[in-house]
């Protein structure tokens, strides 16, 4: 029996986000909610793995719900770019990160969410190459 291949941990790429004032946690995940990385375990803002996995699953659910709402209002070709949740204790911002990926950040109420969103978009360019899965090429059978 073959084991399941372990995906590389992309937590290292989140360091620039967790250094922003007010940002507490960051995760990178697949669009179906599989955790691909979290803020560094060596960081004082580290998430435990169980919480990071739950946040990833929540992000996938919010993305699906947001896509449904946008499609209902704007049509099938609508793309959701970001989802922002504001609570009395902080913000959670999720954004698309390449083909099939998402990036999530937990920030304090006093965080500059404009700066956070901008830095997330800058990071998405870097994450894209690590998360995207290009379409397979059709191979002709040998003649």
C-alpha positions in Angstrom: 0.0 0.0 0.0 1.3 3.4 -0.9 1.3 6.3 1.6 -0.2 9.7 0.9 2.3 12.2 -0.3 2.8 15.1 2.1 2.5 18.6 0.5 5.3 21.0 1.2 4.7 23.4 4.1 4.4 26.9 2.7 4.4 28.6 6.2 7.8 30.2 5.5 6.2 32.5 2.8 3.9 34.1 5.4 6.6 35.7 7.5 6.2 39.1 5.7 2.6 39.2 6.7 3.1 38.3 10.3 5.6 41.1 10.7 2.9 43.8 9.8 1.6 45.7 12.8 -1.6 44.2 14.1 -1.4 40.9 12.1 -1.6 38.0 14.5 -1.8 34.9 12.2 -1.6 34.0 8.6 -2.5 30.8 6.7 -2.2 29.6 3.2 -4.6 26.9 2.0 -6.0 25.2 -1.0 -9.5 26.3 -2.2 -11.0 23.1 -0.7 -9.7 24.0 2.8 -6.5 21.9 3.0 -3.9 23.8 5.1 -0.7 24.4 3.2 1.1 26.6 5.7 0.6 28.8 8.7 2.5 31.5 10.5 5.9 30.2 11.7 5.8 28.0 14.8 8.9 30.0 16.0 6.9 33.2 15.8 5.1 34.6 18.8 2.0 34.8 16.7 2.0 31.1 15.8 -1.3 29.2 15.5 -1.5 25.7 16.7 -2.1 23.2 13.9 -5.6 22.3 15.0 -6.8 25.9 14.9 -5.0 26.6 11.6 -6.8 23.6 10.0 -10.1 24.8 11.3 -9.4 28.3 10.0 -8.6 26.8 6.6 -11.8 24.9 6.5 -13.7 28.0 7.5 -12.0 30.0 4.7 -13.1 27.4 2.1 -16.7 27.6 3.4 -16.7 31.4 3.3 -15.2 31.4 -0.2 -17.9 29.0 -1.4 -20.7 31.0 0.2 -19.3 34.3 -1.1 -19.0 32.9 -4.6 -22.7 31.8 -4.4 -23.8 35.3 -3.4 -21.7 37.0 -6.0 -23.0 34.6 -8.7 -26.6 35.2 -7.7 -26.1 39.0 -7.9 -23.6 39.4 -10.8 -23.7 36.2 -12.9 -21.8 33.0 -13.3 -18.6 34.6 -14.6 -18.1 36.6 -11.3 -14.8 36.1 -9.4 -14.6 36.8 -5.7 -11.3 38.5 -4.8 -11.6 39.0 -1.0 -13.8 38.2 1.9 -13.5 40.3 5.1 -15.0 39.4 8.4 -15.0 42.1 11.1 -15.8 41.2 14.7 -15.6 43.0 18.0 -12.1 41.5 18.4 -10.5 41.8 15.1 -10.6 41.2 11.3 -10.2 38.0 9.3 -9.3 38.7 5.6 -9.2 35.9 3.0 -8.1 36.5 -0.6 -7.6 34.3 -3.6 -4.0 33.2 -4.1 -3.4 31.8 -7.5 -5.2 29.0 -9.1 -6.8 26.9 -6.4 -5.3 28.7 -3.4 -6.3 31.1 -0.7 -4.5 33.3 1.8 -5.9 34.2 5.2 -4.9 36.8 7.8 -6.2 37.4 11.4 -5.6 41.0 12.4 -6.3 43.2 15.4 -8.9 46.0 15.3 -6.1 48.6 15.1 -4.3 47.0 12.1 -4.2 49.1 8.9 -6.3 46.8 6.8 -5.5 48.7 3.6 -1.8 47.9 4.2 -2.6 44.3 5.1 -4.7 43.8 2.0 -2.0 45.4 -0.2 0.7 43.2 1.3 -1.5 40.1 0.8 -1.8 40.9 -2.9 1.9 41.4 -3.2 2.4 38.0 -1.5 -0.2 36.3 -3.8 2.2 36.9 -6.7 4.8 34.8 -4.8 2.4 32.1 -3.6 0.9 31.7 -7.1 3.9 29.8 -8.3 3.8 27.5 -5.3 0.0 26.7 -5.4 -1.0 26.8 -9.0 -1.3 23.5 -10.9 -1.1 24.0 -14.6 -3.3 22.0 -16.9 -1.7 18.8 -18.1 -0.7 18.6 -21.7 -2.3 16.0 -23.9 0.1 13.3 -24.9 -0.4 11.5 -28.2 0.0 7.7 -28.1 3.2 6.5 -29.7 2.7 5.4 -33.3 
